[in-house]
Amino acid sequence: MSDGMRSEEPLTATPGRQPGRDAVVIGGGLAGITTALALADAGVRVTLLEGRPRLGGLAFSFRRGELTVDNGQHVYLRCCTAYRWFLDRIEGQALAPLQDRLDVPVLDVNRPEGRRLGRLRRDALPVPLHLGRSLATYPHLSLAERAAVGRAALALKGLDLADPALDAQDFGSWLTAHGQSARAVEALWDLVGVATLNAVAGDASLGLAAMVFKTGLLSDPGAADIGWARVPLGELHDRLARKALDSAGVRTEVRTRATSVSTDENGRWSVEVPGETLRADAVVLAVAQREAYDLLPEGALDAPEQLLEIGTAPILNVHVVYDRKVLSRPFFAALGTPVQWVFDRTEASGLRAGQYLALSQSAAQDDIDVPVAALRERYLPELERLLPRARGAQVKDFFVTRERTATFAPAPGVGRLRPGARTKAPGLYLAGAWTATGWPATMESAVRSGVSAADAALSALGRPRHHLFDVEEAAYSARPGDHPRTPGREPEATGASLRGELR
């Protein structure tokens, strides 16, 4: 295991080792970590390369004074069975437990009568009745709007996700055609969709939006129960991931960036890194689409330029440290304000006094380059509108983290641009949330892509694949209490649930 310094040991295959057993995975995000673990678990000798000084990709932590800060708030849902499999594999599931039942506080500060709290929560009833009572009493919509939402949900449930025509349509137009008012889009559809898709309804592919709502809200009563890390993300995606990789025999090299990938006349691959040449039977590019384009050898894809047509979308995170507690809930969503989702990160950050709140602002094209001082002037008054106790509190720290290319843009037509795991070059594979997983750019999509890449590589190498999570199999239930298992491992408790986001 690398400690951040380049090892002096050559990164080449061990002499005398059986052929067809060496792989290089380029990229140490969730897709690359998953690929490396899945390959190593099948007996493949794996070298994992990451250009940054840590693993985790775009879901990581850093230090700021006494705080351990996540670059952005990431959550997952019970239906994210691949990410739950990943957590189990790195022995981190107890550190990122799920709610017993979906419960999202939604605060509207723009009501004539003043601030009003509503909730989106489910009952222990079959779909779609599990959300019936919540929708019937949701105060942010009129009675007519609630009825129209119910009709649209049933129409959405009837869409065929395998229909390629859905990818060419935008979700906003579909909602309008199905009787959804601007208020319904703001208070319900975009409340969920912006957080999961990183785009407003009018900018999102109907295919991806339908996938999110059908899978999360209309497949199983517990599918949308929310889970999030109660520790810094670096504890999961770096420390525990490194431990799992080390135990699996993966050689991890950080601060090591691949500069070229090529194959010889015998079909063996060479990966160039500064001062080294790594040779392997399989190479997986688990990097962003532009970096993958730069590394792809000629002829690996029929239309490699399509990778550059996959747009990106930003996420802005606003971090505020108060001298006292101003929020009593773990998180809430907001309406009638620029603020989208607010999370209490006090305990996870290690803050000893006061309270640390993180605001997750998706589809943040308008704010991503705004100076910190201007963001402070915009967001602090909004927090005071939302949280009366913030009005008398002192702001001890205010800072922002910006991910300008946080996700791929889920625009209409993006589905035809997303490549699968296999390329036309034997032994070369692709992984990343932007590949053709069927999911938007989430942690779930990243893990699924890593499993698909490992599955393709192991098939070509003639190595066992029975240990893999089956991305095509629907046998893993989203019911509370069930979670995917790594073969040969017994499930562990998910930890204490919290009562009362989304990426």
N, C-alpha and C positions, 0 to 999 in steps of 0.2 A: 504494500500500500504506500502510495506516495504521500509524503508529508508537505507537499508543495514545492519541493526541490526536485529537479530532474534526477532520476536514478542513473548511476553510471553503468548499470547492467544493460547490455544490448537488448533492444526490444524486438529481437528476431525470434523465429521459431526455435524451440529446443532441438538440437541435433538428435536424430534417432527417434523422434516422436512420430507417432503414426500420422500419415497424411490425412488431410481433410478434417483437421482438428483445430485449426488456428483461425481466429477472427479478430478483426479490429473494428471497434465501434467508435465512431467519431461524433462526439457530443455527449456531455454529461448531464443533460436535463432528464426529466422523467422518462422520456422515450428512450434515451440512450442507456440509462440505468436499468430500465426494464429489459431491454434487448440483451445487455451484458449478463444480467442475472439468468435470464431464460436460456441463453446459450451455454453459460457455465454450468447450469444445473443439468445439462445434457452431456457434460463431459468435454465441451469445447474449451480450448485454451484461449482466453479473451484478454485483449488489451483495450482499455477504455481511455480515450483521449478527451480532455476538456481544456479549452483555452483559458478559461477563467481560473482563479485560485480556489474555487470551490465548486461543488456539485449542486444540482437543483435547477439549473436553467433560469427561467423567469419566475420561479417560486422559491425565493431565498430570503435569508436574514443578514443583517449587518449590525454592527455596534455603533451607537451614537451616545457617547457619554456613558451613563449608567443604564441606558436602555438597550435591549436587543430588539431591533425593529425588523418586521417583515416588509419587504419592498411593496407588497400589496396584500389586501385581504383575499385569501383563497378559501373557498368552501367547496364541499361536494355534497351529493345527494345519495340517498340509500340506493337509488337505481344505478349509481356509478359503480357497478360491480367490478370492473377491472381495476379501478383505483383502490377499492376496498381489498381486492386480491393483492395489490401491490403493498398496501399498508400491512397486511398480514405477513407478506413475504419478508419485509424488513423489520417485523415485530414492533410496529408502531401503531397498531389499531387502537390500543387503549389510550393513546395520547391524542387521538382525534375522534372522539365518540360522536355518535349521532343523537339527535333528539329522539325521545320516545315517540313523539308525534309532531308532524309539521305544525309550527306555531310562529307566525311572523307578525310582529306588531307593526302597524302602518299608521304613521302620524301625519295628519294634514293640518298645516298651519294657515291655510288660506280660506277657511270656512267663515261664513258670515257670523256664526256664533262663536268664533275663536278656534283654538286648537281642538282637534278631535282625534281620538285614537280608535282605530279599527284593527281587526285581526284577520289574517288568513290562516286558518287552521283546519285540520281534518278530524273527522270522527272515525270510529271503528266500524265503518260500514263499507259495503262493496262500492266499486267505481260505478257510476259517478256520484253516488249518494254521499260518499265520504266528504265531499266539499259542499254539499247542498246547504247545510245549516249555516256554514260560514258565508257562503255567497248570499244567502237570503237575508242575512243580518249585516252585511258589509256596508258600513255607513257612508262610504265614499262614492257610492253609486246610487242612482235613483232606482225605484222599483222596476221601471221599464228597462233601464240599462242592465239591471241584474238578469232580467228575463232574456234580454237579447244576448248577454254573455253566455247564458246556458245553451241557447240555440246554436251559437257559434262554436261552443265547445263540442257539442254533438257533431256538428259538421266537420270540425277538425279531426275528431276521432275517426270519422269515416274516410279520411284521406289515405291513399296508398303511398307509403313512404318510398316504395320502389319505383314510383312513377317519375321518370326524369323530367317531365313537364313542370313539376313543382319547383325545381331548381331555377327555372327561368322566370318565375313570378316573384313579386315582392309581397311580403307579409302584410304591409300596410294596406295595399289595394284590396287584398283578400278580406281583411277585417272590415273595410268600408263596405265592400260588396255584401258582407254578411251582417250589416246593420249595427256596426260598432261605432259609437260616438267618439269624438275626440277625448272626452272625459274618461270613457271606458278604456281607451287605449292607454292613456296616461296612468290611470289608477289601478290597472290590472295587467293588461297585456305587456306594456313596456316596463312596468314595475318588475316583472319577472324576465321579460325578454332582453332588456338592455343589460341586465346583470349576467345573463347566461350567454347571450350572443355577442355582446359588445357592439350593439347597433340598435337604433330605433327601428320600429316595425317597417317603416317605409324604405329603409336601407337594407333590410334583411331578406335573404332567400326564404320563400315560403317552405321549401323543402327542409331547411335547417330549423326554422321556427316550428314547423309541424312536428319534427322529430323531438324537439325540446319539450313541447307541451304534451304530446301524446305519450312520451316515455315518462316524463316527470310527474304529470298530473292526471293522466288518463289511462295508465296501464295497470297500476296496482295501488291500493290505498296508501301504502307506506313509501311509495317510490320517491316522493319529494321531501321526505324527512331530511333535515339539514345536519351535516356534520362539519366540524372545523377543528383545526389544531388548537389545543389548549397550551401548546408550547410553541416556541419560535419554529418557523418552517425549516430553518437550517438544522434543527434537531432531528427532523424527519428526513428531509431530502438530501442532507449532507452527512451528518454524523451517523445516523442509523443506516443510511444507504451505503456509506463507506464500509461500515462494519459488516453489512450483509455481503457486499462485493468482496471484501477481504476473506470472509469465511468461505465464499464460493470459489476462491482461487483466482478472482479477476485481478489483473494488474491495472491499477488506476493511476493515470498520469495527468495531473492538473498543470496549469500554466504551459500546456503543450498543444500547439495548434497545427493541424495538418495543412500542408501547403499544396499537395497534389496527390492524386490517386491514379494509378495506372496498372495495366495488366501486361504480363509477358506472353511469349508464344506458347507457354505451357499452361496458361490459364491461371497462374498464380498472381496475386495482387501485391502491389507495392504501395505503401503509404509513406510519403515523405514528411518528416517533421524536422525542425532545425537540428542538424548534426546527426540525423539517424534515418535509416530506411527500415520500415517495418514490413515484413512479408506475411501474407495470410492467404487462406483459402476463401475467406468471405470477408467483405467489408460492408458495414452499415453506416450510411450517412444519416445521423440523427441530429441534424442541425437545421437552422432556419432555411426557408426556401431559397433565399438569395445565395447563402453560403453553399447550399447543396448544388445550385446551378454552377457556381464557380468551380466546384470540385468534380462535377460529373465529367467523365471522359466522353469523347465524341462517340455518338451512336448509342449511348446508354438509354436515351429516351427519344421517341419519335419527334416530339416537339418540345425540347427543353425550355424554349423561351416562354412557354406557358407558365413556368414556375414564377417568372418575373411579373406575370399578369395577376398573380394572386396578391391582392392588396393587403395592407396592414391597417390596424386600428389601434388607437392609443387608450391607455388607462392612466388616470391621474389619481394619486393617493395623497390626501391631506392629513397630516398628523398634528394633533393638538394635545399638549400636556397641561392640565389644570392643577391648581394647588389644592383642590378638594374634589370630592365626588360630585359629579353633576348628572350622571346617568345611572339608573338602578337596574337596567336590563342589559343582557349580554349584547344585544344588537337591536336595531329597528330600521325600517325603511321610511322614507319621507316623501310627501307630496306637497305641491305648492311652493317649492323652494328648489334652488339649484342642488341642494344636498340630496344624494341618492340613498346610500346605506351608511350607517354609523355603527362601529363595533367598539366594544370595550376591550382594549388590549393591555390593561394595566398589569394583571397577574402574569400573563405570558411574557411581557417585556421585562419583568424584573423590577418595575418601578415600586419603590418602597413607600412613597407618600404622594397623595394626590390621585389623579386619574388621567389615563392616557387613552384618547379616542382616535380611531382611524376612520377616515371617510373614504369610501371606495367610489370613485367617479368613473363609470364606464362611458364609452362613446364620447370621449372627452376632447374631441377635435378643437372645440372653441377655447378650451382652457389649457391645453397641454404645454403651450409655450408662454403662458402669462407669467410675469415675474412674481416671485414669492410675496412681495409687499402688496401687490394688487390682489392676489389670492387671499391674503390675510384680511384685507379690507372687505372682501366679498363674503368669505365663509364664516368668519367669527360672528358677525351680526346674525347670520342665518342660524347658527348654533344657538344663539341666545333666544331667537324666536322659537326654536324647537325645544330647548331645555331651559326652563326658567331659572334653574339653579346655576346656570352658566353666567347669568347676568352679573352676579356679584363675585364671580371667581376670577382669580388672577391667572393669566396665561403664562406659564413658565417656559414653554417652548412651542414653536410653530415651524414646521418644515414640510416639504413636499417631496414625494418620489414620483418620477415620471417614467413611464414605460411607453415610449413613442411607437414601438412596434410590438405591443403586448400580445396581440392575437392577429390571426389572418382576418381580413374583412369578410364577413359572411354575406357578401353581396349576391344578388341574383346572378346566376351563371357560374358561380365559383365552383360548383360541383364538378363541372366538366374539366376544370383546370387541375383538380387535385389528383395526383398520381397514386397508384397503389404501391405496395411494398416492393414488388419485383420490378426490376429494370430489364432492358434487353441485353445487358451485359451479365453473363452468368457469374454468380458470386457477388454481385453488387446489389444492395438493397437500400430502401429509403424508410425512414421513420420520422415522426414528428406529428404534432397535433394538426398540422396543415395537410397531411396526406389523407387519402380517401378512407377515413374511418366511419363516415356517416354522422359523426358528431361535430359540433362546433369546437372552437379552440379552447378546450378545457383540459384539466388534469386527466380526466377520463379518456379524452381523445388521445393524449400523449401516451398513456400507458397502453391503450389498445393498439396504437401504431407500433409500439415496441414489441408487443406480443406477435403482431402480424409479421413484422420483419424477422423476428427470431424463428417463427414457424416456417417461413419461406426458406430461410438459410438452413435450418435443421433438416428440412425435407431434401434439399439439394445435397447436403453433406451426409445424408443417410443416418442421422442421429435421432434418438428417441424424442418424441414430442408429447407424450402422454401427460407430462407434468404441466403443460401450458394451460393457462386460462383460455377457454374456447370463446373467441370473440363472436362466433356465429351461433353459439348455442344459447338458447333462452332458458336453460334449465336453472340458472341461478336466480332465485326468487328475490324480489325486493321486499318481501314481507319482513316485518320487524322480528328480530331474533335470528333470522337466517343471514348468513354472509358467505361469500365464496371461500373455498378452502384450497390451500395448496396441498396437492396429494401427499399423503404421508404425514401431514401436520394436523393436529387437532385444533379446532377453533378455540380462541380465547375470548374472555369477556371484553366487551367494548368499553367498559368503564362507566362511570356514573353519567347519567344523562343530565342535560341542562334544560331548564324550562325557559320559557320566556316570560345570506348572501351566497353575489353568488358567482363565484368563479373558483 
